[in-house]
Amino acid sequence: MTAVAKPAPLPLTERQEARRRRILHASAQLAGRGGFDAVQMREVAEVSQVALGTLYRYFPSKVHLLVATMQDQLQQMHETLRKRPPTEPEPAARVAQTLMRAFRALQREPQLADAMVRALTFADRSVSPEVDAVSRLTTAIILDAMGLTGTPTPDQLSAVRVIEHTWHSALVTWLSGRASIAQVKVDIDTVCRLIDLTAPAPRRGGDA
């Protein structure tokens, strides 16, 4: 049987977008205070001043909500990074600097970081659109830091995926107390060297 594609969701009205922002803010606020378990849908509805049924129309579960919260937090980081881009001269060093800045932003609110990472871990296929949005945003942050002037090569995109996986893994091990900040930095610096290995070779002067 041929799968029927779902229609693209309609864009939110200004009022709906404001309501969604209140929900995400409430989610981040509650998670920041008490982590994953503190984010209860009924309390999110009360704090954001929306009906519980309305909340579920925006986010079918707490996992959906917290993954969307992570997307929102990364979007804010991305905007900050664009205003204050990394200063290192080499692409690998710029990406490492960028990811450590993002890591330290999460470090300032460990309960919120833990809640969002746990939600990503628990996410099933129903949360794929939200998880994909987080991945695309992380990719965009890394590509911006690389400072590419053209389309990334397949090797560069592969390196970006490995860097994403390592960054996420480093965040998990730090949150669980199995890695120090110093170890996280070593791991991030090490994996970012893949960028230098995937840089296209310069053309020789005699080439046409």
N, C-alpha and C positions, 0 to 999 in steps of 0.2 A: 504494500500500500504506500502511495506517495504521501510524504509528510506535507501538511499544509503549513506554510510559513505564517507566523504570527504577524499581524499588522504592526507597524512601528507605532509606539505610543505617541499620543498627541502631546505637543509642547504644553507645559504648565502655564496657567495664567499667572499674572503678577500676584494675585491673592494666594493661589495654590503654592507658588514658589515660596512666598513668605511663610506659609504654614509649614512647608517642608523644612525650611531653615530653622524654624522654632523646634521642630521635632529633632533634627540633628544636633542642635545646640543642647537640648535637654538630654539626649543620649550621651553626648560627650561629658556633660556636667555630672550626670549620675555615675558614669563609668569612672570618671576622674576621682570621684569620692570613694567608690567601693568596688571597682573592677567589674568583671563580667556578671557576677551574681546580683550586683546592685541595679542592673538595668532590667527592670520589670516593666512590661508593656503598659500596664495600668498606670504605674507611676510616671512613665514617660508621657502618657496622654495627659495626666494631671498637670505636670510641670509645663508642658508645651501648650496647654489650654486647647486641646482638641479632643473630640469624642473618641472613645476607644475604637469604635468601628471605623472611624476615619483614619486613625493611625494604622489599622490593619490593611486599609486600602492602599496606603502608601508603602507599607513595609509588612509583608505577610508574617514575619517572625522576628524574634530578637536577633537572630543571626543575620538576616537581611539588613536589619537596621544598623547593626554594628559594622558590617562590611561597608555599607554606605557611609557610615561615620568615618571610617578609615579613608575612603575616597575623598571625603570632604576635607579631612585633615591634611592629606597629601596635596590636594588642590591649593590649600592655603600656603603650604610649604613651597609649592611650585611658584606661586605668585611672589613670595618673599625672595626666593632664589633668583627669579628673573630681575627683581629690583636690585639685588646684591649678588651678582654672579660670582662664581669661584675665580680666584686670582692666579692659580698655579699656571705655569706656562705650558705644560704638557697635558694632553687629553686624559691620560690615565690618572694623573695627579688631580686634575680638576674633578673627575668623577669621584675619586676617593674622598676629596674634600667635601663635595656636595653630599655624598651619602653619610658621611660622619656628621655633617651639620643636621641632616634630617634625623639621624639617629639620636643626636643630643637633644633635639626638639622633643622626640618621643621620651627620652630619658627624664625630661623634666616632669612628665606625668606618667609614671610607670603603671599606675592602675589602669589608666585609659589605654596605654599601649598594650598591656596584657589582655584587656577585654577585646580589643580589635584583633589582635593576633589569634586569640582563641576562637573568635568568630570565623576567621579565615580558615582555621584548622577544621572546624566543625562543618564548614559549608559543603552542601551537597550540590547536585546538578541544578536544583531549583534556584540556587544563588549564583549560577554561572554568569549572568549579565553583570552583576555587581562585582564579582571577583575579576572578571575580564576588564572592567573599568579601572579597578585598582592596578592591574597589571599594565594596562595601556598608559596610565598616568605615571607609573614608576619608570616605564620605558622612555616616556617623553622627558622625564627629569634627567635620566642618564644621557639621552641623546643631546639634550640641550647643553649639558655639561661638557660633552665631547666636542661641541662646537663644529659639527660637520657642516660643510658648505654644500653638499649634495646628498643624494639618496644613500643611506647606509648599505653596505654590501651584505650578502648573506652571512659571511663570516663575522662581520661586526654585529649583526642582529643576534647571531648565536652567542657571541661573547656577552652581549647585553643580557640575554636570558640567564646565562650562568651567573652573571653578577647579581641579577635580581634574586636568584635562588640563594646565593651565598648571603646576601644582605638579610633576606628573610630568615634564613637559618641562624645567622649571627644574632638577630633580634630575639629569636626563640631561646637560644642557649643563654643569652644574657638575662632574659626575663626569668628563666628557671634557675638562675644562680650558678650555671655551669660554665660561664665565661665572664671574664673581666672586661671592662671597657678597653683596656690595653690590648687584650687578645682580639677583641672585635676589630679594633683599628688595624692590627697586623693582618687579619683575615681579609678585610676590605682592601687594604693596600695591595695584598698579594693577588687577589682575583682581578683587580682593576688593571693589572699589567697585561691581561689578555688583550686589552684595547690596543696596546702598542704592537702586539704580535699580529693583529688583524688589519693594521693600517696598510692601505695599498702601497706597493713599492713605487718609489719615485721613478718617473720615466727617464731614460738615459738621453743625453743630448743628441745622439745620433739617430734616435728613433723618429720615425715619420709622424 
